[in-house]
């Protein structure tokens, strides 16, 4: 399953919002430094979808806010 995700790094609260177009908006406490926000995103999505972190892969947008994520 591929999902479009918009990441809001350095947020006060960590939460996931489901948007009208079935994409996700994910607020992360982690800062976008040295891949920490990407690691936090994978962890949060793994908990949300109840899958191992190894089943989640960022296909596009590793250095941007808009990402395409694949969940196996």
trRosetta pair geometry for C-beta under 8 A, 3 or more apart (Angstrom, degrees):
i j d omega theta_ij theta_ji phi_ij phi_ji
1 70 7.2 148 78 -156 42 57
1 71 5.0 -20 65 61 95 95
2 59 7.1 -25 -131 10 109 148
2 68 6.1 0 -173 -178 108 96
2 69 7.1 155 -155 81 57 42
2 70 5.2 -28 -97 -98 74 72
2 71 7.9 175 -86 18 26 70
3 22 8.0 -111 -133 138 86 85
3 23 6.7 137 -180 -134 77 59
3 24 6.1 26 162 3 124 111
3 68 7.5 158 79 -157 39 52
3 69 5.1 -24 64 65 90 94
3 70 7.9 163 18 -89 72 26
3 71 6.6 23 0 -4 116 110
4 21 7.8 -21 61 110 132 112
4 23 4.0 -45 81 -120 98 117
4 24 7.4 167 90 26 53 67
4 66 7.2 -12 -172 -168 93 90
4 67 7.6 154 -159 83 48 48
4 68 6.0 -27 -102 -102 61 68
4 69 7.9 160 -97 20 13 78
5 23 6.7 -168 -79 -178 31 91
5 24 4.8 -14 -114 68 78 100
5 25 7.7 153 -163 -94 60 25
5 26 5.8 -1 -170 1 110 117
5 41 7.1 115 139 -164 152 127
5 45 7.7 -59 -95 -80 152 132
5 66 7.5 155 84 -156 50 44
5 67 4.7 -21 66 66 98 96
5 68 7.5 165 20 -93 82 19
5 69 5.2 26 -4 -3 128 121
6 19 7.9 57 19 -35 118 144
6 23 6.8 65 -9 139 92 123
6 24 7.3 -165 29 98 66 53
6 25 4.8 -18 67 -112 103 74
6 26 7.2 165 81 23 49 68
6 65 5.9 24 -160 146 71 95
6 66 5.6 -19 -103 -99 73 68
6 67 7.7 168 -87 21 25 74
7 26 5.4 -22 -110 69 64 97
7 28 6.2 -7 -166 2 97 121
7 37 6.2 107 162 161 142 120
7 41 5.9 -52 -106 -90 129 132
7 65 5.1 -144 58 -155 78 63
7 66 7.8 -155 15 -68 78 22
7 67 6.3 38 -18 -1 112 118
8 11 5.1 62 116 -59 103 122
8 25 6.7 33 -14 175 111 92
8 26 7.0 -173 25 91 75 46
8 27 4.6 -23 70 -108 114 66
8 28 6.8 162 79 21 56 70
8 65 7.3 42 -78 -151 43 116
9 28 5.2 -25 -115 69 55 107
9 30 6.2 -64 -147 90 94 67
9 31 6.0 88 161 -144 118 28
9 32 4.3 153 44 -43 175 93
9 37 4.3 -47 -104 -111 123 140
9 65 7.7 -124 -5 -110 93 89
10 28 7.6 23 -12 90 30 76
10 29 7.3 33 -128 -170 24 32
10 30 7.4 -71 -64 100 50 30
10 31 5.1 45 -76 -103 98 67
10 32 7.2 -72 -24 -7 101 81
11 14 6.8 137 79 -82 112 47
11 15 8.0 -99 117 26 147 79
11 27 3.8 -53 53 -177 174 99
11 28 6.0 110 22 57 105 31
11 29 6.2 -83 65 -81 69 44
12 29 7.6 13 -174 -106 11 84
13 27 6.1 41 86 111 69 136
13 29 7.6 -49 -170 -68 8 94
14 27 6.1 -164 -131 101 32 81
14 28 5.8 32 -121 -127 91 39
14 29 5.0 -59 -60 -20 104 95
14 40 7.7 -111 -129 173 129 121
14 44 6.6 -139 173 -102 114 133
15 26 7.7 -163 97 -148 39 51
15 27 5.1 17 47 47 73 111
16 24 5.8 -27 -165 -164 98 116
16 25 7.5 146 -161 77 48 49
16 26 5.2 -12 -108 -106 75 78
16 27 7.7 -147 -71 24 33 71
16 44 6.6 162 -58 156 112 118
16 45 7.9 121 -97 -90 140 61
16 48 5.6 34 -4 -102 166 147
17 24 6.8 140 73 -163 52 61
17 25 4.3 -13 60 60 107 99
17 26 7.6 -158 25 -72 69 35
17 27 7.6 56 -10 -13 101 98
18 22 7.2 -16 -171 -133 94 41
18 24 6.3 -36 -103 -105 50 70
19 22 7.1 -62 75 17 75 10
19 23 4.8 -11 48 65 124 78
19 24 6.7 -165 2 -93 93 16
19 25 5.8 90 -52 -19 109 99
26 41 6.0 102 108 -126 153 89
26 44 6.2 135 -160 100 128 145
26 45 7.5 -51 -97 -62 153 90
28 37 5.5 125 93 -144 151 83
28 40 4.7 114 -156 112 128 133
28 41 6.2 -64 -72 -68 144 73
28 44 6.9 -131 -99 -18 95 150
29 40 7.2 -144 53 -156 70 155
30 36 4.5 -152 -177 134 121 98
30 37 4.7 177 102 -91 110 55
30 39 7.2 -162 -151 65 171 87
30 40 3.9 -177 -1 -18 142 151
31 36 6.1 35 64 74 64 132
31 37 6.7 -97 110 -54 22 99
32 36 7.3 -163 -123 59 18 85
32 37 4.4 -22 -96 -7 64 142
33 36 5.7 9 65 17 67 118
33 37 7.8 97 18 -16 45 94
35 38 4.8 -51 -163 41 73 117
35 39 5.9 77 139 -25 85 98
35 62 7.8 -18 -113 180 92 102
36 39 5.7 -52 -148 36 34 113
36 40 6.3 33 153 -18 66 106
37 40 5.6 -54 -146 39 33 112
37 41 6.2 40 152 -25 65 104
38 41 5.5 -49 -147 32 32 116
38 42 6.6 32 155 -18 64 102
38 58 6.1 -62 -151 -25 112 157
38 62 6.2 11 -96 -152 146 76
39 42 5.9 -54 -152 34 31 110
39 43 6.5 30 151 -17 64 108
40 43 5.6 -56 -149 38 33 113
40 44 6.2 31 156 -18 68 108
41 44 5.9 -57 -144 38 28 108
41 45 6.2 23 159 -14 65 110
41 58 7.5 63 95 -75 133 121
41 67 7.4 62 166 45 162 162
41 69 7.7 -139 147 -89 119 143
42 45 6.0 -58 -143 41 27 107
42 46 6.2 32 156 -24 63 108
42 53 5.4 71 147 -154 107 96
42 56 4.9 161 -145 96 84 128
42 58 7.4 -89 -71 -36 102 100
43 46 5.8 -56 -149 33 27 113
43 47 6.7 23 155 -14 62 105
43 53 6.2 -12 -93 -103 55 121
44 47 5.9 -57 -153 37 31 108
44 48 6.2 31 151 -21 66 110
45 48 5.4 -54 -141 38 34 114
45 49 6.0 7 167 5 70 111
45 56 5.3 131 95 -129 124 154
45 69 6.6 -111 -125 157 170 157
45 71 7.0 -134 156 -86 121 120
46 49 6.7 -67 -136 52 22 90
46 50 7.8 79 165 -98 52 8
46 51 5.7 -106 -142 75 68 68
46 52 6.4 -26 -149 160 121 16
46 53 4.5 -47 -72 -82 157 62
46 55 7.4 123 -115 54 93 91
46 56 5.7 -115 -68 -9 86 138
47 50 7.3 18 -172 -76 28 49
49 56 7.8 138 48 -77 135 117
49 71 5.7 -39 131 -157 174 152
51 55 4.4 -83 154 67 123 140
51 56 6.8 131 92 -44 118 94
51 71 6.3 131 41 -169 158 104
51 72 7.3 161 -179 69 148 66
52 55 5.1 101 66 -4 77 101
53 56 6.0 -64 -161 33 45 108
55 71 6.2 47 134 -163 96 63
55 72 4.2 -123 -160 54 89 95
56 69 6.4 -4 -168 -178 92 111
56 70 7.4 162 -151 84 45 53
56 71 5.5 -9 -102 -105 76 74
56 72 7.7 -135 -64 14 36 79
57 69 7.0 157 80 -159 42 64
57 70 4.9 -12 61 58 95 99
57 72 7.7 49 1 -25 105 102
58 61 6.8 -108 -179 70 108 76
58 62 5.5 115 120 -88 136 79
58 67 5.6 -51 -146 -168 103 126
58 68 7.5 111 -166 75 58 52
58 69 5.6 -36 -104 -103 57 77
59 67 7.9 128 49 176 64 79
59 68 4.6 -54 66 99 106 100
59 69 6.7 176 8 -104 86 20
59 70 5.3 76 -41 -19 116 105
60 67 6.4 167 87 -155 62 53
60 68 4.1 36 40 30 101 109
61 64 4.4 -82 -153 58 85 101
61 65 7.5 -66 -177 68 121 23
61 66 5.3 -120 -124 96 150 56
61 67 3.7 -149 84 -101 128 58
61 68 6.2 121 9 7 114 67
62 67 7.4 82 -70 -117 33 110
64 67 7.0 168 79 -66 83 71
